[in-house]
Amino acid sequence: MVALRALTALAACIGAVNAQCPYMTGDYPAGDLPASHPPVRRDGSAQDATAATAEFLKQYEIDDSKSTLTSDVGGPFSDQTSLKTGERGATLLEDFIFRQKIQHFDHERVPERAVHARGAGAHGVFESYGNWSNITAASFLGAPGKETPVFIRFSTVAGSRGSADTARDVHGFAVRFYTDEGNYDIVGNNIPVFFIQDAILFPDLIHAVKPKPDSEIPQAATAHDSAWDFFSQQPSTLHTLLWAMSPHGIVRSYRHMDGWGVHAFRFVTDDGKTKLVKFRFKTLQGKAGLVWEEAQAVAGNNADAHRQDLFEAIENQRFPEWEFQAQIMEEEDQLRFGFDLLDPTKIVPEDLVPFTPLGKLTLNRNPRNYFAETEQIMFQPGHIVRGVDFTEDPLLQGRLFSYLDTQLNRNGGPNFEQLPINQPRVPWHNNNRDGAGQMYIPLNTAAYSPNTLNDGFPAQANQTTRNGFFTAPNRGTSGRLVRAVSSTFADVWSQPRLFFNSLLPAEQQFVINAMRFETSNLKSSVVKSNVLIQLNRVSHDIATRVAKALGMTAPAPDAKFYHNNKTTGLSVFENKLQKLDGLKVGYLTTLAKSGNDTALAHLKSSLSSANVDVVVVAESLASGIDQTYSAAAATNFDAIVVAEGAASVFSPSMDKSASHLSTLYPAGRPLQILTDGYRWGKPVAVIGSANTTLNAAGIPAQTEGVYAVQSSADLGSQLKEGLKTFKFLDRFPLDQ
């Protein structure tokens, strides 16, 4: 049952008469913490943040085992039948059990997020690599090995809560650090730039990309006129657009993408010295993406593919990891690189400013209740700590207002920070009072500052007193009031070209193919023409290739922003995967040959060392069979193996006379799995006599990533190398 006494004890510390400084060094005084609260330290000593998370959340967990059903106020009752006037009579309004049950059900949903509605999340721990006090006063970066609990929520942007995980989109990557100086949120994306330069355009952007208001079509997709009308009228969108059209927009999983802070921020030392920083969470699994046809098939076969992948990886203790990094720059560098660091549509190329690794983030605990944790966590860039400060990035400035405002709307009042998932892991004291859903009982009757009736508490904290947050002293501003985009933001075409130039040829083709798909769904000839004009300012080659699919002619080259520069780190497929944890190999067999399969045993043994799962597929479930052909598809697997003796089920679906045709699965399904896997760039293998299936699938045997072996002795090592490559890009045709 919820430990109500613990909540009351925690409430007692709010506004307590003998309130202690909330930013003291070392241990908190015992009287300032509820008895059930985990120990809190602010010195450099490491604590077990994983255990601290479990202990903190335990006081809010409800265990219904061996319990009696009660009302919300504790009265035992039965709620399986309504109170009626006789067996066939009307239900009585008096039935308080019916009313309370139905009314609570009717109000179970809160407003979904206007953006980032579709998501999944998990708890974890951040460990600092060192003492970074030379660049920031942030306590969570103050000592090597120091641990801080975290929660990450991943998401797509445009779709509703019911949309598919693999919709092409920017992906949210929001990180909360439950630091020993309060909560700190980095509310970013898996793409380092954003569509707009001024937050005042955010409603316009979202109204344009959301489904049409008359038909509510298409869901979680930008392949419609209003989206591309906006993109062509606001060319600041082009950089993010090209990223989204690349494999960054259709990731293999949340585990296989980076996270970015998007904006420039400031690190601030205790004595007020500042550095400009841009943040990245670099995946330690390696980056991986899907191809578009594959992503569409995944959406149809398993709309929850990404949240399932994350949940299963953590459940199987294959904890995903990211390295927290920063590009560290001087205040004087704001215009040094030929663009403005305050422009959120620009990256700082990694070859100009390398990333400094600050620590490692590991996700190691799934939510116990999706709604209470993942849905109710409420991020905002305004959750900030001492040692970090904002910049004048106009998109960031607007987000500081908007994110708080949207949480007020979702929660129906200002007390959303009191929800367990939003609470800091340290005591808090302030003069905020009342409001809907107030959970605590403040004891301080002098809820104002300054006061004498409570001895001046809670006391103010700043740079020099009580270790408080402070704005960087060197910040300032001047100038007349204007409504204008900075002239230093004007070039919105050079960096989209830099991104495109930095991709592999096959990835460039994926971008072209994606834009062909999207723009071929447009109805307005004016919008299509305007899109080509803007693309032509980035690259005449891009405009020409997209125009060809539209049956149109690209404008003449507009070379003002053309260049051949490239940078590093932007490709998805350039580097092999670092870990294979949780990848899946489909082992296609038949019930007639599945018994005592030594090749399967060898393969499982070899791949298990890399935490790769082998999923055995046959006509029906039986001992040793994990999945049926009727439930299987190439989308379920990262590699596909055809077992010795399974060739009989691989006849083409059009062969109606084939004696093997079965009602247990759609005709041709086994062959379709193999064919689709090959077409989508996956490693495929056949064992022994099963190599005849390569001919049936039209797969050339002497192709990279295709393994035809007589025994499984070496297949495991070959497949591991193939899985690290992930996609064999030479299978995809390129424009000539």
ZINORFEN-V263835 format. One record per backbone hydrogen bond with DSSP energy under -0.5 kcal/mol. CO is the residue of the C=O (numbers start at 1). NH is the residue of the N-H. Records with the same first field share a line. If there is no record, write none. Layout:
BEGIN
CO=NH ; NH
END
This chain:
BEGIN
2=4
3=6 ; 7
4=8
5=9
6=10
7=11
8=12
9=13
10=13
11=14
13=15 ; 16
14=443
16=19
21=24
29=32
30=33
34=37
40=28
47=49
48=52
49=53
50=54
51=55
52=56
53=57
54=58
55=59
56=59
57=60 ; 61
58=61
59=3
61=63
62=64
64=67
69=77
71=74
74=76
75=71
82=84
83=92
84=86
86=89
90=85
92=95
94=96
95=99
96=100
97=101
98=102
99=103
100=104
101=105
102=106
103=107
104=107
105=108
117=119
118=156
120=154
121=367
122=152
123=364 ; 365
124=150
125=362
126=148
127=360
128=145
130=132
132=135 ; 136
138=141
139=142
141=132
143=146
146=128
148=126
149=178
150=124
151=176
152=122
153=174
154=120
155=172
157=116 ; 117
159=117 ; 118
160=163
164=167
170=157
171=190
172=155
173=175 ; 188
174=153
175=177 ; 186
176=151 ; 178
177=179 ; 184
178=149
179=182
182=179 ; 181
184=177
185=187
186=175 ; 188
188=173
189=260
198=201
199=202
201=205
202=206
203=207
204=208
205=209
206=210
212=216
217=212
218=221
222=224
224=228
225=229
226=230
227=231
228=232
229=233
230=234
234=237
235=238
237=241
238=242
239=243
240=244
241=245
242=246
243=246 ; 249
246=249
247=250
249=169
250=290
253=256
254=257
256=288
259=281
260=189
261=263
265=277
266=389
267=275
268=137
269=272
273=269
275=267
276=329
277=265
278=327
279=261
280=282 ; 325
281=259 ; 283
282=323
285=578 ; 579
288=252
291=295
292=296
293=297
294=298
295=299
296=300
297=301
298=302
302=305
303=165
304=308
305=309
306=310
307=311
308=312
309=313
310=314
311=315
312=316
313=318
314=317
317=319
320=363
321=284
322=324 ; 361
323=282 ; 325
324=358 ; 359
325=280
326=328 ; 356
327=278 ; 329
329=276
330=333
331=334
333=336 ; 337
334=341
335=338
339=341
340=343
342=344
343=346
344=194
347=349
349=352 ; 353
355=357
356=326
358=129 ; 130
359=324
360=127
361=322
362=125 ; 364
365=123
369=373
370=374 ; 375
371=376
373=377
377=379
380=383
382=384
383=185
385=388
387=268
389=266
393=397
394=199 ; 398
395=399
396=400
397=401
398=401 ; 402
399=403
401=405
402=406
403=407
404=408
405=409
406=410
407=411
408=412 ; 413
413=416
414=417
415=418
416=419
419=422 ; 423
435=438
440=442
443=445
445=447
446=448
452=455
454=457
462=468
465=462 ; 468
472=475
482=484
486=489
487=490
488=340
490=492
493=497
494=498
495=499
496=500
497=501
498=502
500=503
504=508
505=509
506=510
507=511
508=512
509=513
510=514
511=515
512=516
513=517
514=518
515=519
516=520
517=521
518=521
519=522
523=525
524=528
525=529
526=530
527=531
528=532
529=533
530=534
531=535
532=536
533=537
534=537 ; 538
535=538 ; 539
536=558
539=543
540=544
541=545
542=546
543=547
544=548
545=549
546=549 ; 550
547=551 ; 552
548=551
557=559
558=561
559=562
568=350
580=583
583=613
584=586 ; 638 ; 639
585=587 ; 615
586=588 ; 641
587=589 ; 617
588=643
590=593 ; 594
591=594
594=597
596=598
597=601
598=602
599=603
600=604
601=605
602=606
603=607
604=608
605=609
606=609
607=610 ; 612
608=611
611=582
613=585 ; 615
614=616
615=587
616=626 ; 627
617=589
618=629
622=625
624=626
627=618
628=631 ; 632
633=636
634=637
638=683
639=586
640=685
641=588 ; 643
642=687
643=646
646=649
647=650
652=655
654=656
655=658
658=661
662=665
666=669
668=672
669=673
670=674
671=675
672=676
673=677
674=678
675=679
676=680
677=682
678=681
681=728
683=640
684=707
685=642
686=709
687=690
688=691
689=692
690=693
691=694 ; 695
692=696
693=697
694=698 ; 699
695=698
698=700
701=703
703=706
705=684 ; 707
706=708
707=686 ; 709
709=688
712=716
714=718
715=719
716=720
717=721
718=722
719=723
720=724
721=725
722=726
724=577
725=727
727=729
728=731
729=732
731=733
END
